[in-house]
Amino acid sequence: MQLSATVQDTPGPTGPTAGVRQVEWWLYADKNQGAPTDFADQYPNNVEKKINLGMATVPASGTAANGTFQASFTVPSGGTIAVTWDGDHITPIPAGQTRTYQLPSGNYRVQAHLQDDEWLANPGTPGLTQVNTITLNTGTAAPAPTPPPSDASNLVVNGNYATGTDIPTCWMEGSWGTNSRSAALSASDVPAGSPAGTRSFAYTVTGYQSGDAKIMASDGTGCAPTVSASTSYTLGVQYKSTVATNAIPLFTATSTGGWQYWTTLSTLPAAGSWTQVTAPVPAIPAGTTRLSFGMAAVGNGTVMSTGWTLRGAPAPTPPPSDASNLVVNGNYATGTDIPTCWMEGSWGTNSRSAALSASDVPAGSPAGTRSFAYTVTGYQSGDAKIMASDGTGCAPTVSASTSYTLGVQYKSTVATNAIPLFTATSTGGWQYWTTLSTLPAAGSWTQVTAPVPAIPAGTTRLSFGMAAVGNGTVMSTGWTLTAAGATTPPPNADPRATTGEWQIASITLPNRGIHQTLLRDGRVLVISGSGNDEGNFRAGQFTTHVWNPITGDMTQIPTPEDMFCSGHVTLPDGRILIQGGTKAWWTPTDGFKGLRSSYIFDPATNLFTRTNDANEGHWYPTLTKLGNGNVWMGGGLTDQANQYGGHTTEMFNTATGSWLPTAQVPQTWTYWGEYPHMFLLGDGRLFYTGAHTFGDQRPGSGSSLYNWLTAQVADIPGLRDKDLRDHAGSVLLPPAQNQRFMIAGGGYIDKGAAPTNSVDLINMNDASPTWHPGPDLPGPGRQYVNLTNMFDRTVLASNGATGNRTGNISAASIFNPATDTWTTIPADPVGRNYHSMNLLLPDGRVMILGSNPIDGSVEMRVSIYNPPYLFRGTRPTVTLASASATFGQSLSLEVTGNVASASLTSPMSSTHQMDTNSRLVDLPITGTGTTRTAVVPSNASLLPPGPYMLTVMDDKGAVSVARWITIGR
């Protein structure tokens, strides 16, 4: 077929030369315009519903200003066409690759796009020819939707992928993000016993950085199933995968609106053989008419799927004959795979299988009773649990004015079992509330009966379940929930006042961030440098952004050198000192080398200004601010060959803005390691907790007291697992006046040792300070632990991994230094390990960013943790306070709320799970009502000069939004 376009073009203001530089011919397939297919049905990201047929840059006759351009197009036979360019601007076809579209015979529209010099200078809408309708005969007719499967109860069309080329009929690609992927259909690699004609569909993903690769039920007519909010459903699929994290996302459509993401039904681990997954679908939202679902690979590897089923569940079982029992189907009498009105609520990293039994039940059970069992192997985190379904008419309706008693019979070979409780309100969704009981292993059927805590105000429904928290088998049956009478509502109705709440922010990281610092104006400095990308380093492509985490606005900052793996600290005037970075990349014959370069970033100008060089190069150094405002620096690799560790102690003089000569700094000639966790004590000395990054631990006890003025170093005894503190977390516990420190987790990556979950505590105010065992970090041993001081004087521990940039741990907990206890809370929804970062925001939220797993990708999603103190009623406020104060000064504060305490918290500057300058300092306050007086400590070593966040906390534990105040200037 000949493609032709006659053009005329005159000069313009940005295109002084007349003439068309490029003509593109596009074929459009839109069912609404009479086409036999719709390109957007085949690839949803092809929102323009077009494919490119050809392009010409030289006229066939005449001139570029007045002539005719031509190209040729061969009508394909067989009904498919492979193209290199389409209307998908979200996941464009990679260079050198093609994308295959079905092209059945019928009428299509074709149009030429004309681009001249003005368009190239200011890209916008190109010049367009008129639209022409053409008829293509490709030898195939438009495929009719596959008829419903012979199993009439299965609502999925073509669930075994039996028909269709490239993409199965009634399925479509729903991939997004930054990753490379290839698709394949197989008629041989299918589950045993599959019906004749079954095929599997596989996505293989490489170069994963973000998003997913997924196949999903098409939104085309007659494809994605029709559903009703009055019916409950169960979804099934068989899969196997080498991808560490897989998911089954759900999408919904209404009769009046388009499609939208709804929820993730299940997150699945890698599976070496075909594995059946069956899960109840949550209650269908009102107004929903159709449901789509799919299998998604969230990482590198290959995931395969087939055998999709969606079945409407029978109407909920009527209430049991015992009218006082509010549990529906508490004896698991009805339902296949999962009992009616129950659902799987498992999470975390573990392998689990389910089974129903009509024979292994407690003696004396009613007729029809069955037990349900979960068998868990390979346990690392989370739990395996069955719980009362949130479907209509299932989980019981409850009232805050009534008290309840919950009962169940169980037996278990699992060492730790639990009965978690979940609540729902009339206006919101479901959320974890509390754990009613933790149960030991039980060799025979055991009755458990426990009063339910006072129902939170506003709660309308209650769910509960039996959870296995470890390897083994747990069985349950005979659930009862009975009302006992009226209760007094609790003063704190919101369960988030205990657990907090995680969210995934709508904003994403602006670059491959490795280093972040909260600036005095609330923005965040995010330094990537080369971002741990050798290609960026070799090309001299280094990035830094200043980022507003509230609005998402960002400004790119020219980055003069590779600041990847530098050290940084907030100076007394609020500017940021950055020293070191990457001078030379690792090679087989030599290691990384550190830069001597040093820069100061000024938030007022958004510019880096170079200072004098340090006395030797530093890669992975620690910068610790002292009471006089100067900055101590030590550790890291130098600019010498063979990964030579830095033995020189460096000192930055903030008055002159320069590094002192080596001869003017007391020297220990000690190598402290890479990113040694070195904290300033209240007496002016430094304390090395023992936490570090990579390499060997220091000799001796592994922890040191260091007088930098006299260059004397002494061992601190008692640290356990001293050789497993690589990538550990350590923190000066709040308030700083107590001088207590915690070290948690860590491993020995260079030796491949299994990490620890041990926690040690020490009080440096003691006459002879010694580390003592503390309560273990909840969950398995891990490295890459982020510890964050929060405004209510607690510490958030989040994320981590069991291996070298692999084996993410989905766990989070809060440590209370007042009681030395952990409270387990929901985990960050995003797994994070190496190069993850944490930051306490002025509004009290905690932002967790980044992760740089072994495949070299960077996690761009941002997690936000809303701590419990944000849900404890109306927050107090500081309505008036000075913007600066000196040491020992009294401050007048105007406040609202019943204020009980005040504090100053340093802005974080974190990297590699480390911020040795992070601290919360109590401000003693006096007064009542709206006017209070706070006193700034006079000890500069307790409160090094610089900007701080001033907050107050009321008698309920609610905390104000911070106000900025500069101390010591």
HELIX and SHEET records of a PDB file:
HELIX    1   1 LYS A   31  GLN A   33  5                                   3    
HELIX    2   2 PHE A   39  GLN A   42  1                                   4    
HELIX    3   3 ASP A  117  ALA A  121  1                                   5    
HELIX    4   4 ARG A  496  THR A  499  1                                   4    
HELIX    5   5 GLU A  534  ALA A  539  1                                   6    
HELIX    6   6 THR A  662  GLN A  664  5                                   3    
HELIX    7   7 LYS A  722  LEU A  724  5                                   3    
HELIX    8   8 ALA A  736  ASN A  738  5                                   3    
HELIX    9   9 ILE A  749  LYS A  751  5                                   3    
HELIX   10  10 PRO A  868  PHE A  871  5                                   4    
SHEET    1   A 3 GLN A   2  GLN A   8  0                                        
SHEET    2   A 3 ASN A  66  SER A  72 -1                                        
SHEET    3   A 3 SER A  61  GLY A  62 -1                                        
SHEET    1   B 4 LYS A  50  ALA A  56  0                                        
SHEET    2   B 4 VAL A  20  TYR A  28 -1                                        
SHEET    3   B 4 GLY A 106  ASP A 116 -1                                        
SHEET    4   B 4 GLY A 127  LEU A 128 -1                                        
SHEET    1   C 4 LYS A  50  ALA A  56  0                                        
SHEET    2   C 4 VAL A  20  TYR A  28 -1                                        
SHEET    3   C 4 GLY A 106  ASP A 116 -1                                        
SHEET    4   C 4 ASN A 132  LEU A 136 -1                                        
SHEET    1   D 2 THR A  80  VAL A  83  0                                        
SHEET    2   D 2 ARG A  99  GLN A 102 -1                                        
SHEET    1   E 5 TRP A 171  GLU A 173  0                                        
SHEET    2   E 5 ALA A 213  ALA A 217 -1                                        
SHEET    3   E 5 THR A 288  ALA A 297 -1                                        
SHEET    4   E 5 ASN A 246  THR A 254 -1                                        
SHEET    5   E 5 TRP A 259  LEU A 268 -1                                        
SHEET    1   F 5 SER A 180  SER A 186  0                                        
SHEET    2   F 5 SER A 200  THR A 206 -1                                        
SHEET    3   F 5 GLY A 301  GLY A 312 -1                                        
SHEET    4   F 5 TYR A 233  SER A 241 -1                                        
SHEET    5   F 5 ALA A 271  PRO A 280 -1                                        
SHEET    1   G 5 TRP A 342  GLU A 344  0                                        
SHEET    2   G 5 ALA A 384  ALA A 388 -1                                        
SHEET    3   G 5 THR A 459  ALA A 468 -1                                        
SHEET    4   G 5 ASN A 417  THR A 425 -1                                        
SHEET    5   G 5 TRP A 430  LEU A 439 -1                                        
SHEET    1   H 5 SER A 351  SER A 357  0                                        
SHEET    2   H 5 SER A 371  THR A 377 -1                                        
SHEET    3   H 5 GLY A 472  ALA A 486 -1                                        
SHEET    4   H 5 THR A 402  SER A 412 -1                                        
SHEET    5   H 5 ALA A 442  PRO A 451 -1                                        
SHEET    1   I 4 GLU A 501  THR A 508  0                                        
SHEET    2   I 4 ARG A 861  ASN A 866 -1                                        
SHEET    3   I 4 VAL A 846  LEU A 849 -1                                        
SHEET    4   I 4 MET A 837  LEU A 840 -1                                        
SHEET    1   J 5 MET A 554  PRO A 558  0                                        
SHEET    2   J 5 THR A 543  TRP A 547 -1                                        
SHEET    3   J 5 VAL A 524  GLY A 529 -1                                        
SHEET    4   J 5 HIS A 515  LEU A 518 -1                                        
SHEET    5   J 5 SER A 909  SER A 910 -1                                        
SHEET    1   K 4 GLY A 567  THR A 570  0                                        
SHEET    2   K 4 ILE A 576  GLN A 579 -1                                        
SHEET    3   K 4 SER A 598  ASP A 602 -1                                        
SHEET    4   K 4 LEU A 607  ARG A 610 -1                                        
SHEET    1   L 2 THR A 582  ALA A 584  0                                        
SHEET    2   L 2 LYS A 593  GLY A 594 -1                                        
SHEET    1   M 4 THR A 622  LYS A 625  0                                        
SHEET    2   M 4 VAL A 631  GLY A 634 -1                                        
SHEET    3   M 4 GLU A 650  ASN A 653 -1                                        
SHEET    4   M 4 SER A 658  TRP A 659 -1                                        
SHEET    1   N 4 MET A 678  LEU A 680  0                                        
SHEET    2   N 4 LEU A 686  TYR A 688 -1                                        
SHEET    3   N 4 SER A 704  ASN A 707 -1                                        
SHEET    4   N 4 GLN A 712  ASP A 715 -1                                        
SHEET    1   O 4 GLY A 729  LEU A 732  0                                        
SHEET    2   O 4 ARG A 740  ALA A 744 -1                                        
SHEET    3   O 4 VAL A 759  ASN A 763 -1                                        
SHEET    4   O 4 HIS A 772  PRO A 773 -1                                        
SHEET    1   P 4 ASN A 786  ASN A 789  0                                        
SHEET    2   P 4 VAL A 795  SER A 798 -1                                        
SHEET    3   P 4 ALA A 812  ASN A 816 -1                                        
SHEET    4   P 4 THR A 821  ILE A 825 -1                                        
SHEET    1   Q 4 THR A 877  LEU A 880  0                                        
SHEET    2   Q 4 SER A 890  THR A 896 -1                                        
SHEET    3   Q 4 THR A 931  VAL A 935 -1                                        
SHEET    4   Q 4 ILE A 925  THR A 926 -1                                        
SHEET    1   R 5 SER A 884  ALA A 885  0                                        
SHEET    2   R 5 ARG A 963  ILE A 967  1                                        
SHEET    3   R 5 GLY A 946  ASP A 954 -1                                        
SHEET    4   R 5 VAL A 899  THR A 905 -1                                        
SHEET    5   R 5 LEU A 920  LEU A 923 -1                                        
END                                                                             
